[in-house]
Amino acid sequence: MMELSNRIVPATVAGALPIEPFLVLENIRKTYPGVVALDEFSMDVRPGEVIGLVGENGAGKSTLMKVLGGVIAPDSGAITVDGATHDRLTVATSMGAGIAFVHQELNLFDNLDVAANIFLGREPLRAGPLRLVDRAKLREQVAPLLKRVGANFSPDTPVSSLSLAQQQMVEIAKALSIDARLVILDEPTSSLPIAETEKLLAVISGLKAEGISVIFISHRLHEIERAADRVVVLRDGTLAGTLPKSDIDHEHMVKLMIGRALKARVNDSTREAGAAALSIDRLRTPAYPDRQVTLNLHHGEILGLAGLVGSGRTELARVLFGIDKHLGGTMHLEGRELVLGSASEAVGHGIFLVPEDRKLTGVLLDLPIAQNISLPDLRSHASRFLVSAASEAATAKTQKANLGIKAPSVKTRTGTLSGGNQQKVVLAKWLAMNPKVMILDEPTRGIDIGAKAEIYNLMRRLAEAGVAVLMISSDMEEVIGVSDRIAVMHEGSISGILEREKFSQENVLLLAVGKQPK
Amino acid sequence: MTKKDLGLLILILVVGAVVAAINPRFLLPINLANTSNLIGLFGILSIGQAFVIITGGIELSVGSLIALLGVLFVDFIATRGMNWAIALPLILILGGLIGLAHGWLIARLNLQPFVVTLCGLLIYRGVARFYTADGTAGFAFGQNFPVLEFLTAGRFYGVPNSFIALIVIAIITWVLLHRSVFGRYLYAIGKNEEAAKYSGIRTQRMVMAAYVICGVLTAISAIYFAMYTRSISPASHGNFYELYAIAAAVLGGFSLRGGEGSIVGVILGTVLLQELQNLVNLLGIPSSLNFAVMGGVILIGVLVDQQWDVFRARRGMVAAARQGKAAAG
């Protein structure tokens, strides 16, 4: 039987909250070139409390997690653990302090069983030189851990046969096995169905009852509302505020999460949008088979598609581009019914996608710029079936000049370009053809500010030329600054469409968490 | 011709010169003709393999196919009295259909190329042996097919027609792979199948087409091999030929991950392999060491090639760092 913990645990574990925090962050600052990720951020963690951590995408949550995990060193500030003050945590000191992480992407080996996963690399061994695993002892040690997280499966269940929530229980049991005092759950519920979420919330209150602290990061505010004793809100790398138990509600959290002035406003035109280009009616996608999407996209407009990560936006784009098949509902392109069997058919109809993952799906890094640009339209660069390198190069040069792709020549390998220029190559290959509908999935992610502005202008030019532009973006400023209308997705369906006069971060965020806008 | 191809050509010439210096018989017309005949036979086979390897796949069943298609061809024309002008296209179509089946299993059903073609290797060998009841398929005494024999095993001004066939096929496939839309698609798929799909390429069809081409070229070489040996014992005919083909491609600069390699490369690879075989014979090296010599040379070749890339990358980094410093300073 394992001891719960051999460290000093404050006397009042189950009763009233002890006042003394065991972990204190003071004035933590971390900058990356051009970005302040954390700015004079302070917080503390007391034993046995559940802290909800909320903030928009890019508010600095991941940086904070990395600081706590000892993966990165803050530029300045102090971290105090059990009275000892450090400039930074290392991975070792973080683990020694009993900080354990359960990441959104689980790190389990699904070819091994539960017990093997929990004690991977720390297996109890039999006596003798052969270093055989003592399976009996392993089971004996794992069983009580599983009991503590309320798991009803046995230690030798293969991980591959567990549900997502059960796999998270295994991760939490793993955290307990190293005597964790603070378990950090990074968006644990974002991919869980509702019934499974209940189980996880039960595990969290179980941890709390044992005196273990939990930092619970989630975009689902109602779960935070239910689970958290205290809410810490991050905004642009700073502490936007802390809410005590009594003040935790949607309104307060949303108010703290937003509330910065908008900087750039690319969109000043008040033109009327044209005729319907793409009409989506009760479309069901593989990601959310039980939800429906109804949406109209017009010629000459930029429709922003906002929503939280995992709300089904990318999956919708994949269906519109013919990569995935839709499960129900209809799509019409300029009034004619659209049935797509492949991306190649979508391209044939003039529906183009600039995908989210540039390096994996956007460009072929090993090919020269010219070959990337000509790839979707290679037949028109060929007389009979032979590719004309001259025609290819001419088109590429035109696009290079048109988009301002910074590269020595169109023969340059695309992989050597910066992110912004790679993205322009992706755009160039579609602009060289005649787009009717242009879908851009997070078009400016990981791109510097200058290139961002160029891409915004380009989208505007496309819209002015009559193209229907659908822009998926998690960047609030971008959505509000660039879009003519904003559609917001929540858990697989459109929760609302905002017209210009209703644009505000608050409204977008309210719709994104499934509430009504003001 | 790339630098790699040039390096390979120089290696071939140097090895040739050394062998010729030690044993002048290397340069006798009869030896050169024999060797170029074998280059023709294996070259056609290796080009087929190259199309599959470009897509990141592999085709292990070609050795067994050489046996099966060869047995069928000889049986059709020698035993069943079918006109060879009908039997020949029939065999090519059969080869294409088998390639299509492999491509379908791999591209549409997402099976691994290694597994699919390994099963093919076992199946076709078994079927070939069953078909002849493990006997030898061959021509009866005095049976002659003058035109067919001239086209396959004959010579034109002393040059084996199999070698000429290789040159013709090489030119056609060079255009197809290096100049056509289809060829460009294959390279794109080999480099990054997802990105190719997101560019609107019908990747599944292209991959299937590559296996079909491999099947047809294998069928052509099966007929050449059959007419060269004139008698086929299906238990041993074509054994390990898939490995000759893969080895030629690897020597010629193909990456088994896909997306890299050229027709010139795979032909030079074939030439080097056959030159090594010839070297073993001419230099009096025990022929049992044949495979060991081939394996050793391929290993050294790949090692040198890889180290060269590492060296170039490092040099590139140093140069970039220097430029960065200069810009900063």
Interface residues (C-beta under 8 A of the other chain):
Chain A: F321 I323 S342 A343 S344 A346 V347 G348 L353 P355 L360 T361 G362 V363 L364 L365 D366 L367 Q371 L375 P376 L378 R379 A382 F385 L386 V387 K429
Chain B: V175 R179 S180 V181 F182 R184 Y185 Y187 A188 K191 N192 E194 A195 A196 K197 Y198 S199 G200 I201 R202 G259
